[in-house]
Amino acid sequence: MPMPRWWGHVNKRVFNPRAIAGGKWPVLTHIGRISGATHHTPLDAFPVGGGYLFVPVYGSNSDWVRNILAAGRARLRIDGREFELTAPRMVGEDEAFGALAADANRPPRLLRIKEFLRMDLVA
């Protein structure tokens, strides 16, 4: 697990609501696989050919990743625009970095992130 889970709990309850309210972060909207509740998760969204790439800094076992994989879809809000996303899949570091623009920021190696979530735009 790249980041400690306890930090994820702090982030979810303290920083995420502020990031969502601020409106400056991309926000991924997804449905809880168990609760059926709608969740909003602020995170970096990197445009790649035909879709977006997301960095699961708490690992692929994070609730938001598992929710999206189970639902098979999500919505992304960036700069006031909404995008429907589908076909979620975990991809490795080589595929992820190969799809990113050359000038895109990559996660620090210190985090040891090896899996990324990739989704396609709904046409």
N, C-alpha and C positions, 0 to 999 in steps of 0.2 A: 504494500500500500504506500503510495508516494507521500501523502500527507497524513498526519495522525488524525484518527476519527474524531477525537475530542475537539479538535480545531474546527472540524466540519459542523459540529453541533453549535459551537459559538457563532460561526459564520452564518448558519441557517437562521439563528434567532436574533442576532444583533446586526450584522453587516448586510445580509441579503435584503431585508426589508428597506433599509436606507438606500441601497443601490437601486432597487426597483422604484422606489418613490422618487429618486433623483432623476430618473428617465434618461440617464446618459449611457447606461450599460445595455447591451443586447439582452433580451429576456426570452428564455425558452419556456413555453407553456406546455404542460404535459398532464396526463391523468394518472393518478395513483393506481397502481396495479392491484392493490388490496382494498384501499378505501374508496376508490372511484372519485376522490376529490381532485379538484383542479389545483395544480401547483405552478408556481412561477419561480424560475431559477435564473438569476443573472449570471452570465458568464461570457467569456470571449467566444466570438463566432468568426471563424475564418472562412471567407469565400473560397471555394474550390470549384473546379469545372462541374457545373450542373447542380451544385448544392453547397453545403457548409460542413466544416470540420470543427469539432469541439474537443477541448482538452479536459478529460476527467481527472482533475488534480487529486481527488480522493480515491481514485481507482475505478475500475470497471464495475465494481460491486456497489457503487454509490446508488442510493435510492433513485435519483433522477435518471441515471443511465438505465437501471433495471426497469423503471417505469416506461421509458421510451422504447426500449427493446420489446417489452411485453405488448405495448399498444401498437407499435409499428408506425407511429406517426407523432408529430408534435407541431407546434406553431412557434415561429420566431418573430420577435418584434425588434426591429433595428431602426433607429431614427424616425420613429412614428409609423413605419411601414410594417405590414404583417406578411409573413411568408408561410405557406404550408409546406411541411417537410415530411418525407416518407422514406421507406426502405432503410431504417437505421441498421448500422452494422459497425462492429468493432474492427478497426484496421490497425496494422502494425506501424511502427515508427518509419520504416522505409517508404511504405505507401503514403502515409500521412505527409511526411516531409517532401516527398516527390510531388504531391498535389498542391502544396502551398506555394504561393508566390515567393520568389527569391528574397524579397525584402520583408516578408512577414516575420514577426517575432516568434521565436520558438520557445517552448518552456525550458527553464534552466535545467541543465543536465543533473544538477544536484537533486531534483525531484524524481529522477529515474522513471519518468513516464514512458511506457512502452506501448500502450494501447490508446487509441483515439476513437471517438465516435464520429462517424461520417453519415450524413443524411442527404438525400436528393430533394431538390425542389419539385413540387407538384406542378406539372405543366398547365 
